Amino acid sequence: MKYLQGNRLKLRAAEPEDLELLYRWENDSDVWQVSDTLVPFSRYHLRRFLENDNHDIFATHGLRLMIDLLPDGPTEARTVGTLDLYDFDALNSRAGIGILIADASDRRRGYAAESLQLLVDYCREVLLLHQVYAYVTEDNAESLALFARAGFSQTGRRLQWMHTPDGWKDQIQFQKLLSSGDDPAMVERSE
C-alpha cells in the first residue's frame, strides 16, 4: 500500500520552500480561533521551525504535513493546506488531528476528507496508533460533518470552552479508535 498518497492528493513533509505559504496561512486571523493562535508568526520563527524540524514524531510530539493536489492533465500540482498531528502520546498511543484547507475556493471539494483518510490510515498502519482525536467548535458545521463522515464519534462536549469575540462557544470532542475495529460509539459502557 502506498501511504500518504490518494487519488487526487498527497501528504508530504513541510519544506523550506513552503515558508511563504505557511507565513500567510499562520497569520490569517480568520483561522486563529481553530488553531488556538493569539499572535502572529514571524518569518524567522517559521524558518527556524522548517530548518529544525527533524520529522521525529517521538521527539517533537507532533508532525506537520502539507496537502498537495496531484497534477491532473494541464492542472499543475499545488499546495492547498496542512494537516497536523499534535500532542502525540507514545505511551497511550494517540494523537490529535488538526486540518486546514487554506483558501475558501478549495473547500467543499473533498480535499479535507481525502487528506483525513490518508492521515488516519498512516496513523493506524505506520504509527500503529490506537486512537486519534479532534476538537471542533460547535459552530464549525463543516468540520463537525467532516469528522462525523470520517467515522469519528462525538465523545464529549466542553461547555463554554472557547472565548471568542462572539461570546463563549462549546467545543466538541471527536475520537476514532483505530485498533481492533473498536469504536467508542459501538462499545457498550457498563456503568
C-alpha positions as CSV (number, residue, x, y, z in Angstrom):
1,M,0.0,0.0,0.0
2,K,1.2,3.5,-0.8
3,Y,1.0,5.7,2.2
4,L,0.2,9.4,2.2
5,Q,-1.0,9.5,-1.4
6,G,-4.5,9.2,-2.6
7,N,-6.4,9.6,-5.9
8,R,-6.2,13.4,-6.0
9,L,-3.6,14.5,-3.5
10,K,-0.6,13.6,-1.4
11,L,0.6,14.5,2.0
12,R,4.3,15.5,2.4
13,A,6.7,17.0,4.9
14,A,7.0,20.7,5.0
15,E,9.9,22.1,3.1
16,P,11.8,25.4,3.3
17,E,10.1,26.4,0.0
18,D,6.8,26.4,2.0
19,L,7.8,29.4,4.1
20,E,5.7,32.0,2.4
21,L,2.6,29.8,2.3
22,L,2.9,29.0,6.0
23,Y,3.6,32.6,6.8
24,R,0.4,33.6,5.0
25,W,-1.7,30.8,6.5
26,E,-0.4,31.1,10.1
27,N,-1.0,34.8,10.0
28,D,-4.6,34.6,8.7
29,S,-6.5,35.8,11.8
30,D,-9.7,34.2,10.4
31,V,-8.3,30.8,11.3
32,W,-6.6,31.7,14.6
33,Q,-9.6,30.6,16.6
34,V,-9.4,27.0,15.4
35,S,-5.7,26.8,15.8
36,D,-5.5,28.4,19.3
37,T,-3.3,31.2,17.9
38,L,-3.3,34.6,19.6
39,V,-0.3,36.3,18.0
40,P,1.2,36.5,14.5
41,F,4.1,34.3,13.5
42,S,7.3,35.8,12.1
43,R,9.1,34.5,9.1
44,Y,12.1,34.0,11.4
45,H,10.1,31.7,13.7
46,L,8.6,29.7,10.8
47,R,12.0,29.5,9.0
48,R,13.5,28.0,12.2
49,F,10.6,25.6,12.5
50,L,11.3,24.4,9.0
51,E,15.1,24.2,9.5
52,N,14.9,22.4,12.8
53,D,12.0,20.0,12.2
54,N,13.7,16.6,12.3
55,H,10.4,14.8,11.5
56,D,10.8,12.6,14.5
57,I,7.3,12.5,16.0
58,F,8.7,10.7,19.1
59,A,11.0,13.6,19.8
60,T,8.8,16.5,18.8
61,H,5.4,15.0,19.7
62,G,3.9,16.4,16.5
63,L,4.0,16.3,12.8
64,R,3.1,18.8,10.1
65,L,2.2,17.6,6.7
66,M,1.4,19.7,3.6
67,I,-1.6,18.8,1.4
68,D,-0.6,18.8,-2.3
69,L,-3.0,18.3,-5.1
70,L,-1.6,15.9,-7.7
71,P,-1.2,17.2,-11.2
72,D,-4.2,16.5,-13.4
73,G,-3.6,17.0,-17.1
74,P,-3.0,20.7,-17.6
75,T,-3.5,21.4,-13.9
76,E,-0.2,21.8,-12.0
77,A,0.3,20.4,-8.6
78,R,-0.2,22.9,-5.8
79,T,-0.4,23.0,-2.0
80,V,-3.9,23.6,-0.6
81,G,-3.5,23.1,3.1
82,T,-1.9,21.4,6.1
83,L,-2.6,18.5,8.4
84,D,-1.1,18.4,11.9
85,L,-0.7,15.6,14.3
86,Y,-0.3,17.1,17.7
87,D,0.1,16.0,21.3
88,F,1.5,12.7,20.1
89,D,1.5,10.4,23.1
90,A,3.5,7.2,22.5
91,L,2.7,5.6,25.9
92,N,-1.1,5.9,25.3
93,S,-0.8,5.5,21.5
94,R,-2.8,8.5,20.5
95,A,-2.6,11.9,18.8
96,G,-4.8,14.9,18.0
97,I,-5.5,16.0,14.4
98,G,-5.9,19.5,13.0
99,I,-6.6,20.3,9.4
100,L,-6.6,23.4,7.3
101,I,-7.8,23.9,3.7
102,A,-6.5,27.4,3.4
103,D,-8.4,29.1,0.6
104,A,-12.2,29.2,0.6
105,S,-12.2,28.3,-3.1
106,D,-10.6,24.9,-2.3
107,R,-13.1,24.0,0.4
108,R,-16.0,21.7,-0.2
109,R,-14.1,19.7,-2.9
110,G,-13.4,16.7,-0.8
111,Y,-9.7,17.6,-0.2
112,A,-10.1,17.6,3.6
113,A,-11.9,14.2,3.6
114,E,-9.3,12.5,1.4
115,S,-6.4,14.1,3.4
116,L,-8.0,13.0,6.7
117,Q,-8.5,9.4,5.5
118,L,-4.8,9.3,4.3
119,L,-3.7,10.5,7.7
120,V,-5.9,8.1,9.6
121,D,-4.6,5.2,7.6
122,Y,-1.0,6.3,8.2
123,C,-1.7,6.6,12.0
124,R,-3.2,3.1,12.0
125,E,-0.8,1.3,9.7
126,V,2.6,3.1,10.1
127,L,2.5,4.8,13.5
128,L,0.4,1.9,15.0
129,L,-1.7,4.4,17.0
130,H,-4.7,3.1,19.0
131,Q,-6.7,6.3,18.5
132,V,-6.8,9.8,17.0
133,Y,-9.0,12.7,18.2
134,A,-10.0,16.2,17.2
135,Y,-11.6,19.2,18.9
136,V,-14.1,21.3,16.9
137,T,-16.1,24.3,18.0
138,E,-19.9,23.9,18.0
139,D,-20.4,26.4,15.2
140,N,-17.9,24.9,12.7
141,A,-20.5,22.9,10.8
142,E,-18.2,21.8,8.0
143,S,-15.6,20.3,10.4
144,L,-18.3,18.7,12.5
145,A,-19.6,17.0,9.4
146,L,-16.1,16.1,8.1
147,F,-15.2,14.2,11.3
148,A,-18.6,12.5,11.6
149,R,-18.4,11.3,7.9
150,A,-14.9,10.0,8.5
151,G,-16.1,7.7,11.2
152,F,-15.1,9.7,14.3
153,S,-17.5,9.5,17.2
154,Q,-18.6,12.5,19.2
155,T,-17.4,11.6,22.7
156,G,-17.6,14.8,24.6
157,R,-18.6,18.4,24.9
158,R,-16.6,21.1,26.7
159,L,-19.1,23.7,27.8
160,Q,-18.2,27.4,27.1
161,W,-14.6,26.3,26.3
162,M,-13.6,28.9,23.7
163,H,-13.9,32.6,24.4
164,T,-14.4,34.4,21.1
165,P,-15.5,38.0,20.1
166,D,-18.9,36.5,19.6
167,G,-19.1,35.1,23.1
168,W,-18.4,31.6,24.6
169,K,-18.5,28.5,22.4
170,D,-18.7,24.9,23.3
171,Q,-16.0,22.6,21.9
172,I,-17.0,19.1,20.6
173,Q,-14.6,16.2,21.1
174,F,-14.3,13.5,18.4
175,Q,-12.4,10.2,18.7
176,K,-11.7,7.4,16.4
177,L,-10.3,4.1,17.7
178,L,-8.0,2.5,15.2
179,S,-7.1,-0.9,16.6
180,S,-9.3,-4.0,16.6
181,G,-12.1,-2.2,14.8
182,D,-13.2,-0.7,18.2
183,D,-15.3,2.4,18.0
184,P,-16.5,4.4,21.1
185,A,-20.0,4.5,19.6
186,M,-20.1,0.7,19.4
187,V,-18.6,-0.1,22.8
188,E,-21.2,-0.9,25.4
189,R,-20.5,1.2,28.5
190,S,-21.4,-0.6,31.7
191,E,-21.6,2.0,34.4
